[in-house]
C-alpha cells in the first residue's frame, strides 16, 4: 500500500497534469478560433463584394424597367417593339447575374458553416479524449480505488483538495462538451436552412435562364418580322391590321360557339365573392378591366358587345406567372400553332376545388403540364406577347368550372383544331371579385 505522502504526490501530479492538459487544450482552441476567424473574414469580404455587385445590377434593372414601361405606353411601332425587346433582354440578363451572385453567396455561407461545424466536432472529440486520458492517468497512477486512497491518506484534507481540483476541471470539460454539442446542433440546423435556400436559388436560376431563353426566342421572331416587313413601318402596321381582322373574325366564331352552349351554371356552386384568389403576378398593374370597359365598348367588333372576359395585367416578356390558387392543370394550348389564329396564344387553365377555374393567356412559355397539381404561388409559366395582343401582358380569366369547356374548334375557319376554353356568358366571372 502506498504511503500517505505518496498518495499526496500522486493526486497532486494528476491534478497538475489535468491543468496542463486544459492549458494546452485552451491554446489549441484559441489557435483554431484565430484560423477560423481568418477564413470567416475572407469569406465575408467576398460576400460583401457580391452584395455590392447585386445592388449595382438592381439599379440597372430598375432603369431598364422604367424604359420598358414608358415604351409600353406608346403607340405600337416596329422601332418601339424592337427597342422594348432589347431592353427586356438586358433586364433579364442582369436578373440572371443577380441570381448567380446570390447562389455564390449561399455557397460561401455553407462553406463557412461547414468549417464551423467541423471545428466544433473536432473540439468535442478533443475534449472527450482529454477526459478519457485524465481518468486513464488517474487509474494507472493510483493502484487502488479513490475510497481506499482517502482512507489510507495521512491528510484527508490534502487528498480532498486534489480531488476537488480534479472534479472542477472535469465539470468544466463536461460543460464545454455540452456547450459544443448545442453549438454543433445550431450550426447544423443553420447549414440545413442555407442548403434549402441554395436549392431555392438554383431553382430561381433555372427560372431566369428560362426567361433569358424566352427573350432570345422572341428576338428571333422579331428579326423574322423585320425581314417580313423589310424594316418598313407601313408594312408593320399592315401586318398588325391583318392580325386584327383575323382576330375579329375569330371572336365572332367563338361568340357563335358560346351562344350555342346549353350548359347551365348553378350559382350555389360558385363561392361568394371575397379574397379567395391571389394575384398571379408579384407586381400588379391593371391595363384593362373585366366587362364592358371603355376599350371593349370602343371596339365592339372585337368583343361583340360581350365585353372583356378577363383582366389584363401589364407584364413584360418573361415575367413569372403564378397560380392564383392551388388546383389541377386541366388544359394548356397554343393557338399560334394554327397559322392565322390570333387568340390566347399560349395559355394554361387551372381547375380549383371551390367551383372556380382560372385562365392565364398570352404566355411566352407555359411550364405547367396537364394533370399536374399546383400550389398557390407556384410558377406555371412566363408572360409574353403570343396570340392576339397589342403588347406584352397577362390575360387573367376566372370561370365557373361548371360552365367552361376545353375543346378543339373543329369547325373554325380561322382557328381550325385550335384548343381553347369556351363557356356560356354566365360562366365568365369578374376576377376582381375574388382577388384581394
For each residue, the residues with C-beta under 8 A, 3 or more apart:
1: 144 152
2: 6 7 10 143 144 149 152
3: 6 7 154
4: 7 8 152 153 154 155
5: 8 9 154
6: 2 3 9 10
7: 2 3 4 10 11 149 152 153 154 159
8: 4 5 11 12 153 154 155 158 159 162
9: 5 6 12 13
10: 2 6 7 13 14 141 142 149
11: 7 8 14 15 149 158 159 162 163 166
12: 8 9 15 16 162
13: 9 10 16 17 141
14: 10 11 17 18 134 137 138 141 162 166
15: 11 12 18 19 162 165 166 169
16: 12 13 19 20
17: 13 14 20 21 134 137
18: 14 15 21 22 134 165 166 169
19: 15 16 22 23 165 169
20: 16 17 23 24
21: 17 18 24 25 130 133 134
22: 18 19 25 26 130 169 172 173
23: 19 20 26 27
24: 20 21 27 28
25: 21 22 28 29 126 127 130
26: 22 23 29 30
27: 23 24 30 31
28: 24 25 31 32 126
29: 25 26 32 33 123
30: 26 27 33 34
31: 27 28 34 35
32: 28 29 35 36 119 122 123
33: 29 30 36 37
34: 30 31 37 38
35: 31 32 38 39
36: 32 33 39 40 115 116 119
37: 33 34 40 41
38: 34 35 41 42
39: 35 36 42 43 112 115
40: 36 37 43 44 112
41: 37 38 44 45
42: 38 39 45 46
43: 39 40 46 47 108 109 111 112
44: 40 41 47 48
45: 41 42 48 49
46: 42 43 49 50 104 108
47: 43 44 50 51 105 108 109
48: 44 45 51 52
49: 45 46 52 53
50: 46 47 53 54 101 102 104 105
51: 47 48 54 55 105
52: 48 49 55 56
53: 49 50 56 57 97 101
54: 50 51 57 58 98 101 102
55: 51 52 58 59
56: 52 53 59 60
57: 53 54 60 61 94 95 97 98 101
58: 54 55 61 62 98
59: 55 56 62 63
60: 56 57 63 64 90 94
61: 57 58 64 65 91 94 95 98
62: 58 59 65 66
63: 59 60 66 67
64: 60 61 67 68 87 88 90 91 94
65: 61 62 68 69 91 316
66: 62 63 69 70
67: 63 64 70 71 87
68: 64 65 71 72 84 87 88 91 316
69: 65 66 72 73 314
70: 66 67 73 74
71: 67 68 74 80 83 84 87
72: 68 69 84 314 316 391 392
73: 69 70
74: 70 71 77 80
75: 80
76: 80 81 240 390 391
77: 74 80 81 233 236
78: 81 82 225 226 229 231 232 233 236
79: 82 83 233
80: 71 74 75 76 77 83 84
81: 76 77 78 84 85 222 225
82: 78 79 85 86 222 226
83: 71 79 80 86 87
84: 68 71 72 80 81 87 88 316 392
85: 81 82 88 89 215 218 219 222 317
86: 82 83 89 90 219
87: 64 67 68 71 83 84 90 91
88: 64 68 84 85 91 92 215 316 317 318
89: 85 86 92 93 212 215 216 219
90: 60 64 86 87 93 94
91: 61 64 65 68 87 88 94 95 316
92: 88 89 95 96 208 211 212 214 215 318
93: 89 90 96 97 212
94: 57 60 61 64 90 91 97 98
95: 57 61 91 92 98 99 208 211
96: 92 93 99 100 205 208 209 211 212
97: 53 57 93 94 100 101
98: 54 57 58 61 94 95 101 102
99: 95 96 102 103 201 204 205 208
100: 96 97 103 104 205
101: 50 53 54 57 97 98 104 105
102: 50 54 98 99 105 106 201 204
103: 99 100 106 107 198 201 202 205
104: 46 50 100 101 107 108
105: 47 50 51 101 102 108 109
106: 102 103 109 110 194 197 198 201
107: 103 104 110 111 198
108: 43 46 47 104 105 111 112
109: 43 47 105 106 112 113 194
110: 106 107 113 114 191 194 195 198
111: 43 107 108 114 115
112: 39 40 43 108 109 115 116
113: 109 110 116 117 187 190 191 194
114: 110 111 117 118 191
115: 36 39 111 112 118 119
116: 36 112 113 119 120 187
117: 113 114 120 121 184 187 188 191
118: 114 115 121 122
119: 32 36 115 116 122 123
120: 116 117 123 124 180 183 184 187
121: 117 118 124 125 184
122: 32 118 119 125 126
123: 29 32 119 120 126 127 176 180
124: 120 121 127 128 177 180 181 184
125: 121 122 128 129
126: 25 28 122 123 129 130
127: 25 123 124 130 131 173 176 177 180
128: 124 125 131 132 177
129: 125 126 132 133
130: 21 22 25 126 127 133 134 173
131: 127 128 134 135 170 173 174 177
132: 128 129 135 136
133: 21 129 130 136 137
134: 14 17 18 21 130 131 137 138 166 169 170
135: 131 132 138 139
136: 132 133 139 140
137: 14 17 133 134 140 141
138: 14 134 135 141 142 166
139: 135 136 142
140: 136 137
141: 10 13 14 137 138
142: 10 138 139 145 146 149
143: 2
144: 1 2 148 149 152
145: 142 148 149
146: 142 149 150 163
147: 150 151
148: 144 145 151 152
149: 2 7 10 11 142 144 145 146 152 153 159
150: 146 147 153 156 159 160
151: 147 148
152: 1 2 4 7 144 148 149
153: 4 7 8 149 150 156 158 159
154: 3 4 5 7 8
155: 4 8 158 159
156: 150 153 159 160
157: 160 161
158: 8 11 153 155 161 162
159: 7 8 11 149 150 153 155 156 162 163
160: 150 156 157 163 164
161: 157 158 164 165
162: 8 11 12 14 15 158 159 165 166
163: 11 146 159 160 166 167
164: 160 161 167 168
165: 15 18 19 161 162 168 169
166: 11 14 15 18 134 138 162 163 169 170
167: 163 164 170 171
168: 164 165 171 172
169: 15 18 19 22 134 165 166 172 173
170: 131 134 166 167 173 174
171: 167 168 174 175
172: 22 168 169 175 176
173: 22 127 130 131 169 170 176 177
174: 131 170 171 177 178
175: 171 172 178 179
176: 123 127 172 173 179 180
177: 124 127 128 131 173 174 180 181
178: 174 175 181 182
179: 175 176 182 183
180: 120 123 124 127 176 177 183 184
181: 124 177 178 184 185
182: 178 179 185 186
183: 120 179 180 186 187
184: 117 120 121 124 180 181 187 188
185: 181 182 188 189
186: 182 183 189 190
187: 113 116 117 120 183 184 190 191
188: 117 184 185 191 192
189: 185 186 192 193
190: 113 186 187 193 194
191: 110 113 114 117 187 188 194 195
192: 188 189 195 196
193: 189 190 196 197
194: 106 109 110 113 190 191 197 198
195: 110 191 192 198 199
196: 192 193 199 200
197: 106 193 194 200 201
198: 103 106 107 110 194 195 201 202
199: 195 196 202 203
200: 196 197 203 204
201: 99 102 103 106 197 198 204 205
202: 103 198 199 205 206
203: 199 200 206 207
204: 99 102 200 201 207 208
205: 96 99 100 103 201 202 208 209
206: 202 203 209 210
207: 203 204 210 211 320 379
208: 92 95 96 99 204 205 211 212
209: 96 205 206 212 213
210: 206 207 213 214 318 365 367 382
211: 92 95 96 207 208 214 215 318 320 382
212: 89 92 93 96 208 209 215 216 318
213: 209 210 216 217 365
214: 92 210 211 217 218 317 318 364 365 382 384
215: 85 88 89 92 211 212 218 219 317 318
216: 89 212 213 219 220
217: 213 214 220 221 364
218: 85 214 215 221 222 317 364 384 385
219: 85 86 89 215 216 222 223
220: 216 217 223 224
221: 217 218 224 225
222: 81 82 85 218 219 225 226
223: 219 220 226 227
224: 220 221 227 228
225: 78 81 221 222 228 229 236 239
226: 78 82 222 223 229 230 231
227: 223 224 230
228: 224 225 235 239
229: 78 225 226 232 233 235 236 239
230: 226 227 235
231: 78 226
232: 78 229 235 236
233: 77 78 79 229 236 237
234: 237 238
235: 228 229 230 232 238 239
236: 77 78 225 229 232 233 239 240
237: 233 234 240 241
238: 234 235 241 242
239: 225 228 229 235 236 242 243
240: 76 236 237 243 244
241: 237 238 244 245
242: 238 239 245 246
243: 239 240 246 247 342 388
244: 240 241 247 248 302 342 388
245: 241 242 248 249
246: 242 243 249 250 340 341 342 388 414
247: 243 244 250 251 302 342 343 388
248: 244 245 251 252 301 302
249: 245 246 252 253 413 414
250: 246 247 253 254 341 342 343 388 412 414 415
251: 247 248 254 255 302 303 304
252: 248 249 255 256 304
253: 249 250 256 257 409 412 413 414 415
254: 250 251 257 258 343 420 422
255: 251 252 258 259 304 306
256: 252 253 259 260
257: 253 254 260 261 409 422
258: 254 255 261 422 423 424 425
259: 255 256
260: 256 257
261: 257 258 403 405 422 423 424
262: 424
263: 402 403 405 423 424 427
264: 402 403 426
265: 269 270 400 402 403 424 426 427
266: 269 270 402
267: 270
268:
269: 265 266 355 400 401 402
270: 265 266 267 355 356 400 429
271: 274 276 354 355 356 434
272:
273: 276 433 434
274: 271 434
275: 434 435 436
276: 271 273 325 354 356 434
277: 324 325 356 358 398 431 434 435
278: 322 323 324 325 376 377 435 436
279: 282 284 322 324 435 436
280: 313 321 322 323 324 358 360 394 396
281: 284 313 315 319 320 321 322 383 394
282: 279 320 322
283:
284: 279 281 313
285: 313 314
286: 289 311 312 313 314
287: 312 313 314 393
288: 293 295 296 308 311 312
289: 286 293 308 311 432
290: 293 307 308 309 310 311 430 431 432
291: 296 307 308 430
292: 296 297 305 307 308
293: 288 289 290 296 297 307 308
294: 297 298
295: 288 298 299 308
296: 288 291 292 293 299 300 302 303 307 308
297: 292 293 294 300 307
298: 294 295
299: 295 296 302 303
300: 296 297 303 304 305
301: 248 304
302: 244 247 248 251 296 299
303: 251 296 299 300 306 307 308
304: 251 252 255 300 301
305: 292 300
306: 255 303 309 425
307: 290 291 292 293 296 297 303
308: 288 289 290 291 292 293 295 296 303 311 312
309: 290 306 397 428
310: 290 359 361 395 396 397 398 431
311: 286 288 289 290 308 395 396 397 430 431 432
312: 286 287 288 308 393 394 395 396
313: 280 281 284 285 286 287 393 394 396
314: 69 72 285 286 287 392 393
315: 281 319 321 383 392 393 394
316: 65 68 72 84 88 91 319 383 392
317: 85 88 214 215 218 364 382 383 384 385 392
318: 88 92 210 211 212 214 215 364 382 383 384
319: 281 315 316 382 383 394
320: 207 211 281 282 379 382 383
321: 280 281 315 348 360 363 379 380 381 382 383 394
322: 278 279 280 281 282 376 377 378 379 380
323: 278 280 326 327 350 358 374 375 376 377 378 380
324: 277 278 279 280 350 358 376 396 435
325: 276 277 278 350 352 354 356 358 376
326: 323 352 353 373 374 375 376
327: 323 350 351 352 353 357 358 373 374
328: 350 351 371 372 373 374
329: 332 348 349 350 368 369 370 371 372 373 374 380
330: 349 350 351 357 370 406
331: 347 348 349 370 406 419 421
332: 329 346 347 348 349 366 368 369 370
333: 344 346 347 406 418 419 420
334: 337 345 346 347 366 386
335: 338 341 342 343 344 345 347 387 415 418 419 420
336: 341 345 346 386 387
337: 334 341 418
338: 335 341 415 416 417 418
339:
340: 246 414 415
341: 246 250 335 336 337 338 412 414 415 418
342: 243 244 246 247 250 335 387 388 414
343: 247 250 254 335 387 388 415 418 420
344: 333 335 347 359 361 362 386 387 395 420
345: 334 335 336 361 362 363 384 385 386 387 388 389
346: 332 333 334 336 361 362 363 364 365 366 381 384 386 387
347: 331 332 333 334 335 344 359 360 361 362 363 366 387 420 421
348: 321 329 331 332 359 360 363 366 368 380 381
349: 329 330 331 332 357 358 359 360 404 406 421
350: 323 324 325 327 328 329 330 357 358 360 368 374 380
351: 327 328 330 357 401
352: 325 326 327 355 356 357 358 401
353: 326 327
354: 271 276 325
355: 269 270 271 352 400 401 402
356: 270 271 276 277 325 352 398 399 400 401 429 434
357: 327 330 349 350 351 352 398 399 400 401 404 421
358: 277 280 323 324 325 327 349 350 352 396 397 398 399 431
359: 310 344 347 348 349 395 396 397 398 399 421
360: 280 321 347 348 349 350 363 366 380 381 394 395 396
361: 310 344 345 346 347 387 394 395 396 397
362: 344 345 346 347 383 384 385 386 387 389 392 393 394 395
363: 321 345 346 347 348 360 366 381 382 383 384 386 394
364: 214 217 218 317 318 346 381 382 383 384 385 386
365: 210 213 214 346 381 382 384
366: 332 334 346 347 348 360 363 380 381
367: 210 379 380 381 382
368: 329 332 348 350 372 374 380 381
369: 329 332 372
370: 329 330 331 332
371: 328 329
372: 328 329 368 369
373: 326 327 328 329
374: 323 326 327 328 329 350 368 378 380
375: 323 326 378
376: 278 322 323 324 325 326
377: 278 322 323
378: 322 323 374 375
379: 207 320 321 322 367 382
380: 321 322 323 329 348 350 360 366 367 368 374
381: 321 346 348 360 363 364 365 366 367 368
382: 210 211 214 317 318 319 320 321 363 364 365 367 379
383: 281 315 316 317 318 319 320 321 362 363 364 392 393 394
384: 214 218 317 318 345 346 362 363 364 365 392
385: 218 317 345 362 364 389 391 392 393
386: 334 336 344 345 346 362 363 364 389
387: 335 336 342 343 344 345 346 347 361 362
388: 243 244 246 247 250 342 343 345
389: 345 362 385 386 392 393
390: 76
391: 72 76 385
392: 72 84 314 315 316 317 362 383 384 385 389
393: 287 312 313 314 315 362 383 385 389
394: 280 281 312 313 315 319 321 360 361 362 363 383
395: 310 311 312 344 359 360 361 362
396: 280 310 311 312 313 324 358 359 360 361 431
397: 309 310 311 358 359 361 428 431
398: 277 310 356 357 358 359 428 429 430 431 433 434
399: 356 357 358 359 403 404 421 423 427 428 429
400: 265 269 270 355 356 357 403 404 423 426 427 429
401: 269 351 352 355 356 357 404
402: 263 264 265 266 269 355 427
403: 261 263 264 265 399 400 423 424 426 427
404: 349 357 399 400 401 421 422 423 427
405: 261 263 421 422 423
406: 330 331 333 349 419 420 421 422
407: 419 422
408: 417 418 419
409: 253 257 412 415 416 417 418 419 420
410: 416 417
411: 416
412: 250 253 341 409 415 416 417 418
413: 249 253 416
414: 246 249 250 253 340 341 342
415: 250 253 335 338 340 341 343 409 412 418 420
416: 338 409 410 411 412 413
417: 338 408 409 410 412
418: 333 335 337 338 341 343 408 409 412 415
419: 331 333 335 406 407 408 409
420: 254 333 335 343 344 347 406 409 415
421: 331 347 349 357 359 399 404 405 406
422: 254 257 258 261 404 405 406 407
423: 258 261 263 399 400 403 404 405 427 428
424: 258 261 262 263 265 403 427
425: 258 306 428
426: 264 265 400 403
427: 263 265 399 400 402 403 404 423 424
428: 309 397 398 399 423 425
429: 270 356 398 399 400 433 434
430: 290 291 311 398 433
431: 277 290 310 311 358 396 397 398 434 435
432: 289 290 311 435
433: 273 398 429 430
434: 271 273 274 275 276 277 356 398 429 431
435: 275 277 278 279 324 431 432
436: 275 278 279
